Amino acid sequence: MDDRYALKTSQLTFPMDVLNTVYATSAYSHSKTNLVKISYTTNNVFSDGYSTQLVSISGNTTTGYKDSLIVGV
């Protein structure tokens, strides 16, 4: 991407209950210790608010997740 044309950059996030569920699986067993150390209020990206970056999500760790996020332009 040519950053000369970038007007805004953002990140998205998932509901904390989904993150906790995913990180409880064996695939993330080494990373779950990092997750318990953060919250949205202490995270340097989301500490100023995350409601417009929080995806709507459905699914589970067995069949997978599907998420969506409406972004205004």
MIDOSE-1310 file (N, C-alpha, C; in nm, 2 decimals, decimal comma, always signed):
residues 73
mddr	+0,08/-0,12/+0,00/+0,00/+0,00/+0,00/+0,09/+0,12/+0,00; +0,05/+0,22/-0,08/+0,12/+0,35/-0,08/+0,06/+0,44/+0,02; +0,13/+0,46/+0,13/+0,08/+0,54/+0,24/+0,05/+0,69/+0,21; +0,09/+0,73/+0,09/+0,06/+0,87/+0,05/-0,09/+0,89/+0,04
yalk	-0,17/+0,78/+0,01/-0,31/+0,79/-0,01/-0,39/+0,74/+0,11; -0,33/+0,70/+0,21/-0,40/+0,66/+0,33/-0,45/+0,78/+0,41; -0,58/+0,78/+0,43/-0,64/+0,89/+0,51/-0,66/+0,86/+0,65; -0,69/+0,73/+0,68/-0,71/+0,69/+0,82/-0,67/+0,54/+0,83
tsql	-0,61/+0,51/+0,94/-0,58/+0,37/+0,97/-0,64/+0,33/+1,10; -0,69/+0,21/+1,11/-0,75/+0,17/+1,24/-0,72/+0,02/+1,26; -0,77/-0,03/+1,37/-0,76/-0,17/+1,40/-0,90/-0,21/+1,45; -0,92/-0,34/+1,44/-1,05/-0,39/+1,49/-1,02/-0,48/+1,61
tfpm	-1,13/-0,51/+1,69/-1,11/-0,59/+1,80/-1,23/-0,68/+1,82; -1,22/-0,78/+1,90/-1,33/-0,88/+1,92/-1,38/-0,86/+2,07; -1,50/-0,90/+2,09/-1,55/-0,90/+2,23/-1,46/-0,98/+2,32; -1,44/-0,93/+2,44/-1,35/-1,00/+2,53/-1,39/-1,14/+2,57
dvln	-1,52/-1,17/+2,57/-1,57/-1,31/+2,60/-1,53/-1,40/+2,49; -1,53/-1,35/+2,36/-1,48/-1,44/+2,25/-1,33/-1,46/+2,26; -1,26/-1,35/+2,29/-1,11/-1,37/+2,30/-1,08/-1,47/+2,41; -1,15/-1,46/+2,53/-1,12/-1,55/+2,63/-1,15/-1,70/+2,59
tvya	-1,26/-1,72/+2,52/-1,29/-1,85/+2,47/-1,19/-1,90/+2,37; -1,15/-1,82/+2,28/-1,05/-1,86/+2,18/-0,91/-1,89/+2,25; -0,87/-1,80/+2,34/-0,74/-1,82/+2,40/-0,74/-1,94/+2,50; -0,86/-1,99/+2,54/-0,86/-2,10/+2,62/-0,84/-2,23/+2,55
tsay	-0,84/-2,23/+2,41/-0,81/-2,35/+2,33/-0,66/-2,38/+2,33; -0,63/-2,50/+2,30/-0,49/-2,55/+2,30/-0,41/-2,47/+2,20; -0,47/-2,42/+2,09/-0,39/-2,35/+1,99/-0,33/-2,22/+2,04; -0,39/-2,17/+2,14/-0,34/-2,04/+2,20/-0,29/-2,06/+2,34
shsk	-0,26/-2,18/+2,38/-0,23/-2,20/+2,52/-0,11/-2,12/+2,57; -0,01/-2,09/+2,48/+0,10/-2,01/+2,52/+0,07/-1,86/+2,52; -0,03/-1,82/+2,45/-0,06/-1,68/+2,45/-0,16/-1,63/+2,55; -0,24/-1,72/+2,61/-0,34/-1,68/+2,70/-0,29/-1,60/+2,82
tnlv	-0,16/-1,62/+2,86/-0,11/-1,54/+2,97/-0,09/-1,40/+2,93; -0,07/-1,37/+2,81/-0,07/-1,23/+2,76/-0,20/-1,16/+2,76; -0,31/-1,24/+2,73/-0,44/-1,18/+2,72/-0,49/-1,14/+2,86; -0,46/-1,21/+2,96/-0,51/-1,18/+3,10/-0,44/-1,05/+3,15
kisy	-0,33/-1,01/+3,08/-0,26/-0,89/+3,13/-0,32/-0,76/+3,07; -0,41/-0,77/+2,97/-0,46/-0,65/+2,91/-0,61/-0,64/+2,93; -0,66/-0,52/+2,90/-0,80/-0,49/+2,90/-0,81/-0,37/+2,80; -0,94/-0,35/+2,76/-0,95/-0,24/+2,66/-0,91/-0,10/+2,72
ttnn	-0,93/-0,09/+2,85/-0,89/+0,04/+2,92/-0,74/+0,06/+2,93; -0,66/-0,05/+2,93/-0,52/-0,04/+2,95/-0,45/-0,06/+2,81; -0,52/-0,10/+2,71/-0,45/-0,12/+2,58/-0,43/+0,01/+2,51; -0,31/+0,03/+2,46/-0,27/+0,16/+2,41/-0,35/+0,19/+2,28
vfsd	-0,40/+0,09/+2,21/-0,48/+0,12/+2,09/-0,62/+0,15/+2,12; -0,68/+0,09/+2,22/-0,83/+0,10/+2,24/-0,86/+0,17/+2,37; -0,76/+0,23/+2,44/-0,79/+0,29/+2,57/-0,87/+0,42/+2,55; -0,88/+0,48/+2,43/-0,96/+0,60/+2,41/-1,10/+0,56/+2,36
gyst	-1,13/+0,43/+2,36/-1,26/+0,39/+2,31/-1,25/+0,28/+2,20; -1,34/+0,19/+2,20/-1,33/+0,09/+2,10/-1,47/+0,05/+2,04; -1,57/+0,12/+2,07/-1,70/+0,08/+2,03/-1,72/+0,08/+1,87; -1,65/+0,17/+1,80/-1,65/+0,17/+1,66/-1,56/+0,07/+1,59
qlvs	-1,48/+0,00/+1,67/-1,38/-0,09/+1,62/-1,41/-0,24/+1,67; -1,53/-0,25/+1,74/-1,57/-0,38/+1,79/-1,65/-0,45/+1,69; -1,61/-0,57/+1,65/-1,69/-0,64/+1,55/-1,81/-0,71/+1,61; -1,91/-0,74/+1,52/-2,02/-0,82/+1,56/-1,97/-0,96/+1,52
isgn	-1,99/-1,06/+1,60/-1,93/-1,19/+1,57/-2,03/-1,30/+1,62; -2,03/-1,41/+1,54/-2,10/-1,53/+1,57/-2,01/-1,65/+1,54; -2,04/-1,76/+1,60/-1,97/-1,88/+1,58/-1,91/-1,94/+1,70; -1,82/-2,03/+1,68/-1,75/-2,10/+1,80/-1,62/-2,15/+1,76
tttg	-1,55/-2,21/+1,85/-1,41/-2,25/+1,82/-1,41/-2,38/+1,74; -1,52/-2,45/+1,74/-1,53/-2,58/+1,66/-1,55/-2,55/+1,51; -1,65/-2,47/+1,48/-1,69/-2,45/+1,34/-1,63/-2,32/+1,28; -1,58/-2,23/+1,37/-1,52/-2,11/+1,33/-1,61/-1,99/+1,35
ykds	-1,56/-1,87/+1,33/-1,63/-1,75/+1,36/-1,65/-1,67/+1,23; -1,76/-1,60/+1,23/-1,79/-1,50/+1,12/-1,81/-1,37/+1,19; -1,74/-1,27/+1,14/-1,76/-1,14/+1,20/-1,79/-1,03/+1,09; -1,83/-0,92/+1,14/-1,86/-0,81/+1,05/-1,84/-0,68/+1,13
livg	-1,81/-0,57/+1,05/-1,79/-0,44/+1,11/-1,83/-0,34/+1,00; -1,92/-0,25/+1,04/-1,96/-0,15/+0,95/-1,86/-0,03/+0,97; -1,80/+0,02/+0,87/-1,70/+0,13/+0,87/-1,75/+0,24/+0,79; -1,77/+0,35/+0,86/-1,81/+0,47/+0,78/-1,70/+0,53/+0,70
v	-1,73/+0,58/+0,58/-1,63/+0,64/+0,50/-1,67/+0,78/+0,46
